[in-house]
Amino acid sequence: MDKRPIAETLRRAWCLDLRSLALFRIGLALVVLGDLAARAQGEDLKAFYTDAGVLPRNALTARFAWPELWSFHLVSGTSAGQDWLFAIAAILAFLLLIGFHTRAATIAGWLMLLSLQARDPLILHGADVLLRLLFFWAIFLPLGKRYSVDSWGLKDDLGSEDELTVAPFWPSLTFAAQIAFVFLFTFLMKSGPEWRDGSAVSYALGLEQMGMPLGQWLRDFPALLRLITFGVLAVELAVPFLLFLPWKNGRLRTIGALAILAIQIGFGFTLRVGHFPFVTGIAAIALLPSSFWDRRSAPERITETGFPRLMSAFVAALLVYVLLWNVSTLGRGVRMPDRVQSLGRGLRLDQYWDMFSPSPVIPDGWYVMVGTQRNGGRVDAWRGRPFQESLWSYPGWRGLHDQYPTERWAVYLMDFHTDEGLGQRIQFGEYLCRRWNAGRSKDDPSMLMRIEIYFMQRQNVLDRRPDQPIVKKLVHQQQCGPR
């Protein structure tokens, strides 16, 4: 450890660099803009955010409650109303991008993100959880001190050669701890035997609904995948230590940040994990220490930007709270009382890092959605075209991947066939009926009268054979029209 006083050493190791935070701010804004664009593509905005979609406002309020459910997006059930709300969120993200009134833009952008996510909780995944957490902790960080409109005309915040200005200690520590918790608790939840025998990554890549070309190619190299499995575990366990060991003037943190980037690039090219690699990647950029940017020797003095003591105490208390929350998710005798949980749920600090945990061995397969018309004809109710008997046959991994037109549909339908999807089946069936029957008269022989949704289930096994049994599972059926 550094021979300087412990407090000075920890400040050097843990306080975040203003340049790293500025690049994080830019990346955060770009991720939000990309997320908004992705949510609005095709029919997704209408399907997920309006009363004509899969979760009308009355169904949302009947199923979800305060404190998780509060949303500006409930003011309108139309596409036009949602367009305006999306536009406001995009403007706030742009203000964050250029660093104009940065803290106000961060707070407002965080509120709009919570509102957007609360409008349809059924399409959220780990990237959304991490994104809202990063936004929250970013409120307490000086994101606009460098490379921003706010910093124009101000003196150089990096200080002289003998002095370095950095972010405040407690917000820096809490931000880094949040990233460490993601990796540490993901590691602790991987308790399945597949993680111990090295087959877990092979099973994960075997989920062809999440398939990507590189990942499918790697399935032919089981020995390599066994090494990758243990490598993933090693990185997840090592990252928390690399981020916090105060050695080598922050160089260990650089290794930790680069390890995070490397593993996320690997995930992004091998599995359909949405924007999780981008969200985690911008977090890693924020963690890059001053020594990563400086060619000069370590400055003699470290100065923190201003931060009120009362606010430091508040952030420190939240750090303890989030740690206890994560410990309680392990299910090992630690449970937070419901009244205490309400704070975390209200601020949306709730989190559960169970990626491929405890085991990636879950059923794979594809959906066949049969619509029966008034004249007795059958249609492919999902794709909106005449029904073909070939839909019952295995379509290959690309077919399984392409059954979901966008990332949000993949999240919505991935577990639709399990007990987790029970609460959304009626609304989804009504959505399919409305979508097909829109513009048709009641006497039109092509009107859809009934929907049947099947899941063609394949067991996720390491040795996939062409003749592997497929189970035809009727997931849901209902009549179109009033129930």
PyMOL commands that set and color helices and strands:
alter all, ss='L'
color gray80, all
select helices_A, chain A and resi 6-14+18-40+44-49+57-63+72-75+79-98+102-119+121-123+126-138+169-189+193-197+200-205+208-210+213-218+222-244+248-270+276-286+290-293+309-328+338-346+389-392+396-402+407-414+419-437
alter helices_A, ss='H'
color red, helices_A
select strands_A, chain A and resi 163-166+301-304+364-373+378-380+385-386+448-458+470-479
alter strands_A, ss='S'
color yellow, strands_A
deselect
rebuild
show_as cartoon
